[in-house]
Amino acid sequence: MDIKFDFPGLTENEKVYMVIHKHWIVLARYFFFAFIMVMVPVVILLVPDMVAGLGIGTQSIALVGGMYFLIMCAFFITVWIDYYNDIMLVTSKRIVNIEQDGLFNYKVSDLPLERVVDLSTSENGILAQIFGFGDVHLHTASDAPNFDFITIPKPHEVSKNIKNVLELHDVVKQSLSQKQGEGT
């Protein structure tokens, strides 16, 4: 059940039980958008009358096309980095959400397991049902904001595993409190 995954802030006795990325459908949306954006200049170049009517030379077309391609590559690299670095971790002590925001910014939020009071899942829409993705919502009893993990694979399975970790955490906590009670 333990996973070898290291991240800043992982304590010595803390074990990582789950590492969850967003569902691949998130990338598919951007792939579709990128495909459409790549096809626009191709269609323009395939219609010779359209290009000839613009009065633009081949060097200008090559320059604009190259710049357009570089912009599309930069967009796609940014999307990939954002997708790859958005991670949810379930450890023996807390739940950690690492969110990449652009190329150079990220936000790390953690929620101690003691603060989780409720857990819910949802799969909204036909695509979510077909491809098996959805949302997991962790509700807290404190002023801390709820944790919402959007568009993750197998949300019901993830929810079940988080409940198992919460139960294990409660058993360990009760065992420690009993040992402390016996020692005094």
C-alpha positions in Angstrom: 0.0 0.0 0.0 3.0 2.3 0.5 4.2 4.2 -2.5 7.7 5.6 -3.0 7.1 9.2 -3.6 9.1 12.1 -2.2 8.0 15.7 -2.0 9.1 18.7 0.1 7.5 18.6 3.5 7.2 14.8 3.8 8.0 14.0 7.4 10.1 11.0 8.5 7.3 8.8 9.7 4.8 9.8 7.0 3.9 7.2 4.4 2.4 8.0 1.0 -0.6 5.8 0.2 -2.0 7.4 -3.0 -0.7 9.7 -5.7 -3.5 10.9 -8.0 -3.2 12.9 -11.2 -6.0 14.4 -13.2 -7.7 12.2 -15.7 -6.3 12.1 -19.2 -9.5 13.6 -20.6 -8.2 17.0 -19.3 -5.3 16.7 -21.8 -7.6 15.4 -24.5 -9.6 18.7 -24.4 -6.5 20.7 -25.0 -5.3 18.2 -27.7 -8.6 18.8 -29.5 -8.2 22.6 -29.2 -4.6 22.4 -30.4 -5.6 20.2 -33.4 -8.2 22.8 -34.5 -5.7 25.6 -34.0 -3.0 23.7 -36.1 -5.5 23.0 -38.8 -6.4 26.7 -39.4 -3.1 27.6 -41.1 -3.1 24.3 -43.0 -6.5 25.0 -44.4 -5.5 28.5 -45.3 -2.4 27.2 -47.1 -4.3 24.5 -49.0 -6.6 27.1 -50.6 -4.2 28.7 -53.1 -6.6 31.4 -54.1 -6.8 32.6 -50.5 -3.0 32.8 -50.1 -2.5 34.4 -53.6 -5.2 37.0 -52.9 -3.4 38.1 -49.8 -0.3 39.2 -51.7 2.0 37.7 -49.1 5.4 36.2 -50.1 6.6 32.7 -49.2 9.1 34.1 -46.7 6.5 36.0 -44.9 4.3 32.9 -44.8 7.2 30.8 -43.5 8.0 33.4 -40.8 4.4 33.7 -39.6 3.9 30.0 -39.8 7.0 29.4 -37.7 6.0 31.9 -35.1 2.5 30.4 -34.9 4.0 26.9 -34.5 6.3 28.1 -31.7 3.3 29.7 -29.9 1.4 26.5 -30.2 4.3 24.5 -28.8 4.7 26.9 -25.9 1.0 26.6 -25.2 1.1 22.8 -25.3 4.2 22.6 -23.1 2.5 24.8 -20.5 -0.6 22.7 -20.6 1.5 19.5 -20.2 3.4 21.0 -17.2 0.2 22.0 -15.6 -1.4 18.6 -16.1 1.7 16.6 -14.9 2.3 18.7 -11.8 -1.3 18.8 -10.5 -1.1 16.1 -7.9 -3.1 14.9 -5.0 -1.4 12.8 -2.3 -2.9 10.8 0.5 -0.4 10.1 3.2 -0.6 8.5 6.7 -1.0 12.0 8.3 -2.6 14.3 5.8 -4.0 14.9 2.3 -1.8 17.2 0.1 -2.9 19.0 -3.0 -0.1 20.4 -5.2 -1.5 22.6 -8.0 0.7 24.0 -10.8 -0.5 27.4 -11.9 1.3 28.4 -15.1 5.0 27.6 -15.6 6.6 29.1 -12.5 3.9 29.1 -9.8 2.5 26.3 -7.7 0.4 26.1 -4.6 0.6 23.4 -1.9 -2.3 22.9 0.4 -2.6 20.2 3.0 -5.4 18.9 5.2 -4.7 16.9 8.3 -6.7 13.7 8.4 -8.2 14.7 11.7 -10.0 17.6 10.0 -11.9 15.5 7.4 -15.5 15.0 8.5 -17.2 14.0 5.2 -16.3 12.7 1.8 -18.4 12.8 -1.3 -17.9 11.9 -5.0 -19.6 12.9 -8.2 -19.5 11.9 -11.8 -21.4 14.5 -13.8 -22.3 14.0 -17.5 -22.1 11.2 -20.0 -18.4 11.6 -20.7 -17.6 11.2 -17.0 -19.7 8.0 -17.0 -18.1 6.6 -20.1 -14.5 7.5 -19.3 -14.7 7.0 -15.6 -13.7 10.4 -14.2 -15.3 12.7 -11.6 -14.7 14.7 -8.5 -13.9 14.0 -4.9 -14.9 16.5 -2.3 -13.4 16.5 1.2 -15.4 18.5 3.8 -13.9 19.9 6.9 -15.3 20.9 10.3 -13.1 23.9 10.6 -12.7 27.2 8.9 -10.3 25.6 6.5 -11.6 25.4 3.0 -12.9 22.1 1.6 -10.6 20.1 -0.7 -12.1 19.5 -4.1 -10.3 17.3 -6.5 -11.8 17.9 -9.9 -11.6 15.5 -12.9 -9.7 12.6 -11.4 -9.9 9.0 -12.6 -12.0 6.5 -10.7 -13.4 8.9 -8.1 -15.4 6.2 -6.2 -12.4 4.0 -5.9 -10.3 7.0 -4.7 -13.0 7.9 -2.2 -13.1 4.3 -0.9 -9.3 4.3 -0.5 -9.4 7.6 1.3 -12.0 6.3 3.7 -9.8 3.3 4.4 -6.9 5.6 5.2 -9.1 7.6 7.5 -10.2 4.5 9.3 -6.6 3.3 9.6 -5.6 6.7 11.0 -8.4 6.5 13.6 -7.3 3.0 14.7 -3.7 4.2 15.0 -4.8 7.3 16.9 -6.9 5.2 19.3 -4.1 2.7 19.8 -1.6 5.5 20.7 -4.1 7.1 23.1 -4.6 3.8 24.8 -0.9 3.2 25.2 -0.5 6.7 26.6 -3.4 6.0 29.1 -1.8 2.7 30.2 1.6 4.4 30.7 0.4 7.0 33.1 
